[in-house]
Amino acid sequence: MLSPDPLAYKDAGGARSGALPGFSLLACSGPEAGAFLQAQLMNDVRALSPGHWQWNGWLNPKGRLLCLFALWQRAEHDFLLLLPDFPAAELQPLLQRYVFRSKLRLAVEEAFEVRGAIGGPAGAGTRALALSDGAVWRFDFGGDAGARELRLVPRGDGEPDDGPGFEAEWREADLLHGLPRLGADQREAWTPQMLSLQRLQAFSLSKGCYPGQEIVARTHFLGQSKRELALLEGEGMAAGGAVADAAGNSLGSIVSSAREGSLALAVLQAGREPGTRQAGAAPAREEPLRWGLQRPA
């Protein structure tokens, strides 16, 4: 179905728009969809209401993150997982194992293409509210580093105004705000606290049981998290690479990178001394993470 204005997602306000082909969408709908997600995911799904979204994720029983995503409640018993790195077609059968007799349906959502806009005026209204623009849905992904919108556009409805390197620029903005991008080699490697996901309000300490909840709660209440997320600028950085201090002492490793390896998120020892870092064979420096991407806000 075409929107009334097929090109409504394009901006007259100076924003650059483009496709985000790495994203995929997984729908969870039915009378027991909310209860199922509440039991499986690390954030409090009951805090949502129709039209609103939050950061959320799925952990293994050891409290390690399998995937991180935006969860949108688009209607009373209808949810959509907006997945940046974990293909929906792979996640669906993994979650399906736990459905049992629950009255719900998990399905890859193919009605929309995922696109984005960077720059232009800041988003209006509640930042955790998805806004409708005809048949296009708009999500405010902006933060201190600038305005951004993620958009769900009916498939085949107009052509994105792709700029060169748009998806790479989007990824860079994610990392600047401390939103880790987890490739397949980084799945099940980190707890939410190691990735400093409290900055994004992406997990709950009070919602009750879910896979990995005991580890997450124990880490928080016993103060056992000795590692945290850091932003690095350097050269040739890639996921899995080692990070050390100037004396060669190990500090941690890189989770994800952008800008052809000159920007990276790394999990490093908490309480480390300031100074020059060594990322692989090249020097790197720590920079402050930007704020403003936490939701709800």
N, C-alpha and C positions, 0 to 999 in steps of 0.2 A: 504494500500500500504506500503510495507516495504522499509526502507531506504537502500541505497547501502551498508551501514555498520550498521547492526542492533544494535551494541554495541558502536556506535561512541560517545554516550553521556557519556560513562565511561571514567575516567581520568587516564592518566599515570603519572600525576604530583602530586600525593599525596592527591588529593581531596577525601573527603568522599561523596558518593552520596546515595540518597534514595528517596522514594516516599513521596509525599505531598498530601495525600488523602483528606485533608480538603479543598483543592482548587477545584473550578469548573469554567467553562468557558461559557460565554454568547456571542454569535455572533450577530452583528447588521450590516446588509448589505443591499445595494440598493441605488438608485440614491439620496435619501434624507436622508441617514443614518447619514452623517456628520451634516447636519442641525438639525436633531432631537436630536442628542447627545449634540450639542452645546446649544440647548434650554433647555435641562434637567439637564446637569451635571455642577459641580461647577468650573471646570477648562476650559481653552480656547482650545477647540478641534481644532480650526482653526490653532493653532500653530503647530499641528502635520503634518507630511508628511508620505507617505508610508514607512513602515519599522521602524518608530520611536514610542516611547511610553512615557507615563507620568503617574504620580499619579493623580487620579481623584476620585470623589465621587458623591453621590446623596443625596440631602438634602430634608427634608420636608419643607413645606411653612414657618415654624417658624425658619428655618435656622439650624435645628438639623440634625446631620449626620445619615443617614440610613445605608450606607455602604461605605467603602473605598476600592479602587482597583487600579490595573494598567490597563490603557487603551492603547491598541496597535492598530495602524492603519496598517493593514497588506497588504492592497491594496487601490486603489483610493476610492472606495465606500464600503470598508469592514473593520470593526472594531471588536476587540475582547476584552471583559472585563475579566480580570484575577482576580477572586474573592476569597480571602482567607477565608472569614467567612460567607458570605451570599450565600446560595445555589442558583445557577443559575436558577434552576427550580422554585424557589420561587420568584426570582426577575423578571423573564420574564413576568408573568402575571401582575405584578404591573406596569412595564413600558409600557406594551401593552395598558393599559388604555389611554395613551396619544398619541398613534400613529395616531388615527383617520384615515384620508385618505392619510397619508404620504406614499410615495413609498419606503418601506423598510420592512425587515423581521427580527424579533427577534427570535432566536432559541438557545437552549442549544447545545453547541459544544461538541460532543462526540468523535471526531476523535483523540483527543490527551489525554494522561495522563500527569499530572503535576508532575515533579520530580525536585530535586535540587541537587546542589553540593556545599560543604562548604570546603574552604581551597584551596590549590594548587596555581598556579600563578594567578595574578590579571587579570581580563578581559581586552581584547584588544579592541581598537577602541572607537567609540563614546558610552558613557555609556547609552544613551537613545536610542540606535539603537539595534533592535533585529537582531542577527546574525544567519545565516543558516549554519547548519552542516549536510549536506545531507538533510534528511527529518526532522531533529531535529532543533527546534528554541531555541536560547539561549538568556537570558536576564540578564544583569549584575545587580545583587542585592547587590553588595559589597559596603562596606563603611569602616570607620576608624577601625572597629573591625575585619576586615578581608575580604577576597574575598569570594563571593558567586555567584552562577548562578542559576536562575530558568530556567527550561527546559520544553518545550512541545515536547513530544515524541509520535510518532504514537502508538495508542493503541495496545497492544500486541506485540510491537516491542522490544524484548529482555526483560530481567529481571533486575530491579534496584538492585544495590549493597547496599542493606539496611544495615545500621549499627544500633545497638540498640539505641533507643531514638533519631533517626535522626530528626523526625518532631518536637520534643521538642527542639532540639538544634536550628533548624531553627527559631522557635518562639522566643527563647531567643535572637537571633541576631536581629530580628525585634524590640523587645522591647528596646534593648540596643541603637538602632539608633532612637528611638522615633517614630516608626511606630506602632500605637496602633492596637491591635487585638480586634475587637468588637464582642463579643458574643451577642446572642439575647437579653439579659437583658440590654445591653448597647446601643442598637439602639435608636435613637431619644433622646439621653440624652445630647449630647454635640454639641456645635458649632465648626466650624473648628478652630477658634482662641483658644478656651479652650483646644483643643488637639494640639495646637502649630503646625498646619499643614502648616504654612508658612515656617517652617524649611524644608519641603519636596517639596516646590513649588507646592502644591497640589490643590490650589484654586486661582481663578483670581478675582481681584478687578476692572478690566477694560473691561471685555468681554461683558457686557450687561446683559439682564434679564435671570434668571433661578430661579427655586424654591428656596426660602430662600435668594436670592441675596440681597434684601433690608436690611435684618438683618445683613448679613455678612459685607456689605458696611458701614452701620451705626456704627457697632461695631468698625470697623477699623478707620473711619474718625473722630468719636467722642471720640475715645480712651476709650471705655467702657469695654474692656475685662479685667476683674479683676482676672481671673484664667488662669493657664498655666499648661503645662505638666511637670512632674517631674519623675525621675527614683529613685526607692527605692530598697534597699536591706534589708532584714529582715527575718522573719519566718512566715509561715502560712498565707500569704497574698492572698486574693481572690477578684475577681471583685465585686464591691459593698461595700467592707469594708471601714470603716471610718478611716481617718487619722487625728491625732491631734498633737499639739506641746507638749513639756514636761510638760506644765501646764494643759494639758487637753483641751485646746481651739481648736475647730474644724478648720481644714485647708482644708478639701476636702475629696475625696473618690477615691478608686482604680478603674481603668478602665479595666486593664487586667494584668494577672500574668503569670509567667513562672518559670522554675527550681523548681517545686514542691512548689511554693509559696514563694520562697526566693528572687525572683526578680519581680518587678511590675512597671507598669506605673500608675501614679495617677494624677488627676487634682487637683491642690492646689492653694491657694490664691497667687496671684502675690505680690511681695514686702514683703514676709514673712521674719521673722528673721531667721538666720541660727541656727542650733541646732538639738538635737535629736528629732526624730518623734516617734509617737506611732501609729502603724498600727494594729488596733484591740487591743489585749491584749499584744502584743509584741513590743519591741523597733525596730525602723528601722532607717536607715541613708540614706540621699540623696547622689546620685552619679551623675556625669556629664553625660548628654546624648552624645552619639557619633555622629559625623557628617559623611557626605559622601553619604548618601542615597538619597539626594535631586536629582530630575530629572526635566528638562534636566540638564546635567552637562558637 
